[in-house]
């Protein structure tokens, strides 16, 4: 992927995460041949480490993402709020990997 596309994805809220999620799902579909949708979680759990637009992705045997915090945003009273572990996060730490060497 070109640096220009990566830069655009990282600037748009959620775009990089959405791109990566779709890519991970596509890899699982390709691996399983999509014969049985119940095979997709298995394929994701055991897929190789993948470097996406939003960083490194590796899942453990239970399907949990290793070494990567996940933040989900929801709207409360019309304002987007980061959620982690079911609770709002007052000051989520966002690491901008594009500025790192």
N, C-alpha and C positions, 0 to 999 in steps of 0.2 A: 504494500500500500504506500502511496506517495506521502511525503511529509505534508504537502498542501491539504490532502484529504484528511489526514490525521489532525491537523491544526483546526480544520473546520469542524470535525466531529467533536473535538474536545471543547470548542467554544460554545457549541449548542447544548443546552441543558438536556442531559439524558441521551443525546444522540450517540455518543461513543458506547455507552452501556447497551443501548438498544441494538446497535450494529453488532456488538460482540455477542449478545444473547441470540440473535438471529443466526449468526455464524456457528455458534456452538450447537444450536438446534439442527442446522443444516448438516453439520458433520455427523451428528447422531443419526439423522435420517439416512444419510449416505451409507453409514456403517451398517445399519440394520436392514437397509433396503425397504424400510417402512412396511414390512410385512405385518408387524404387530406393534401398535402404538405403545404397548406395555414394555417393549424392549428399549424404548428411548431412555428412560432413567438409568437402566443398566449401562447403555452405551456412554452416557454422559459421565457416570461414576468412574468408568475405567478408561476414558479417553486420555491420550497423552497431554502433557502440558501444552498449552497454546498461548501465544503472545498476541493479544488483540489490541484494538485501538485504545482501550482503557487499562492496559497492563496485562499481567500474567494471570492465566486461569488454570487451576488444577483442582480437581474434586477428589474428596476422600471416598472410601468405600461405602459411606452412608449417604453420599450425594452432597455433602456440605462443601462449600468453596473454601479452599485452604488459603491462608495468608492474605486475605483480601476482605477488608470491611465492606459491607454492603449498606448503602443508605437508600432508603425509599422516601420519596416525597409524597405527601398528601396535603390536601387543602383544608385548613381550619379557618373558618370565617373569611374565606376568600384569599388567604395568604398561604403560599407553599411552605410547608414545615418538613424538615428532615426527620425521618423516623428510623430508629435503630432498636431492635429488640422489643418492638411494640410501644416504645416511649419516645416522645419528642426529644430531639437533640438540640440543645440551646446553641452550641457553637461547634458544628461539625467541622472537622479538619479535612480540607480538600487539598490533596497533593497534586500539584501541577507538574507532571512528569516532562512536559515539553520544555520547561526551563532548566531541567537538570541535565548535566553533561552526559 
